[in-house]
Structure formats: structure tokens, C-alpha cells
Amino acid sequence: MNSTFWSNTIWFILLFITSIITIVLSLCKTNNKKFVIAFLFSIIGLSFILEAILVLGLNAYSYYPKIFRDSYLDIIFGNYFSQISVCSTSLLLIIYNLSFIWYCFFGLVYFLIDIFFVKLGIYEHFWFRSSYTLLSFILFSWLVKQWYKTAIARNPSNKIINYILLYFGVASFSTFTIFLGQRLLGIQLLHSNIFFTDMNKNNTSSGFVYQFIIFNYLIPLYKSKLHWLVKTIALSYLFLAQYLAYKAGFIYIHEGLFFIVTFLDLIGCYCLIAVFDYLLKPNPSSS
């Protein structure tokens, strides 16, 4: 086993284990497990956007879990461990209806973890400060609580709330499954060259744009009352658009795998939309 496992990786794994425990505790408390699971992925999706702004756009900090030789992919996984932990703790605060003092307590815990990780050299600040972690956790958790209250009590006719929850939920889950799997296998990469010249940063930032386009096409299509034949034709246009992007060099897909990769991208995401739309229907008495 690589020596960096005990100096770097183990701490991120422990953080992930505590996240799993926190999620289990939340699910044991709630009567509406399916909604809570989907809501968790929604707030993780939101946190990815915020984290991308800090890490990619503002170069605030970096993670060093030493899981991959590819340093940027390593940073991405460090980010995953961090955001899952923060989001699962925020969910716990909501499900157990804890008072504001607990928000401050857990904010202090993450403040101490931040300092500890920096001391270990597995997390590095550039202009960011540990005190920002304390404040940002409290603010983020409070905002998530307001979002949860709005979502759980929403009028079924409020399509905007449902759309936002659905978008972020599917975006985060597909990132963990479809898109990350293709990235690790090296069978699909995005090359827009719009935001960054660095290949890895370019792929990640282009991924957000790609998801924005795909999901804002697929979600309305899924929600529409169109005949299945019309929906099939609409999906075929999306296949064509991806083929043109592939031929233009905006998307790299391993030779001979275009249909399989595109099928996973589009049909896979369409199916995930159907699943999350079902999960995001809260019970009237849910907590």
C-alpha cells in the first residue's frame, strides 16, 4: 500500500465514513426517505457549483488526497469528499430540526477540521482562510434549511422549485456515475477551450456547460405531454447535436464508442430524470 495512503488518503476516507454515518442517521429519523435522498443529491449539486467557483474560478484552495497520479483528478475527489461531508451534515441539522447553536457547533467542527487538514498538508489555502469555512458552513446550512422548508411544503403546481431540485439532483448523481465513469476510463472528454487552456480544468468547466444544455433540454422534454414518438424524434436531434460536436472536436469520444457513450449520456440522464422526479415527491406528513 502506498505510503501516502496513511499520510493523506486515510483522512479523506474517514471524512467519507462520517458522512455515511450522518446520512444513515438522517434516513433513520425521517419518514420520507426517498425525498431526503433526492434532496441530498440536489444540495450536493448546488455545492458543486459553489465549489467550482471557488476552486476553478477563484483558485481559493486545493486538496491532496493522493488517490490518483493525475493531480487535478485528485483535487476533484478531495472536493467530492469535502462536499458530501458538508451536505450530509447540513441535512442532519435539518432532519433533526436542530437549533442555530448546533449550526455554530458544526461550523466550529469544520473550522477545526480545516485547520487540521492544512497542518497535515493534505489541504492547502491560497487566499482562503479557515475562518471562512466556519462562516460559509453556517450560511450554507441555513440556506439549505430554507430551501428544504420550501421544497417539502411546496405546492405541487410550483414547477420552478421542482425544476431546480430535479436539475441539481440529476446533475450531481450523473456526475458521480455516468460522467465520472467515462472520465476515469478516458472514453469521453470535453474540449470547448472557452474557459481554460488547461485540459483538466477545461474538461470540468465544459462539463458544467454540457450538463446545463443537456438537462435543460431533457427535463422539459420529460415533463412535456408530447407523444412518445415526438419525444423520440426530439432525442434524435440531441444525438445529432452531439455527433456534430464530436466531429467538430468539442467532444472527444474513444474511437468506436460514440453510440454507446452518447446513449449513456442522453438516455441514461433521461432515465435519471424520471427516477429523481419520482423521488422528489414528498409525503404530506414528511419531516
Protein Blocks (a to p, Z undefined) as FASTA:
>chain_A
ZZklmmmmmmmmmmmmmmmmmmmmmmmmpmclmlmmmmmmmmmmmmmmmmmmmmmmnomb
ccdehlafblmlmmmmmmmmmmmmmmmmmmmmmmnopafklmmmmmmmmmmmmmmmmmno
paccfkbcfklmmmmmmmmmmmmmmmmmmmmmpcfklmmlmmmmmmmmmmmmmmmmmmmm
mmmnopaccdeklmbmblklmmmmmmmmmmmmmmmmmmmmmmpmcdfklmmmmmmmmmmm
mmmmmmnopaccdehilmmmmmmmmmmmmmmmmmmmmmmmccfkbZZ
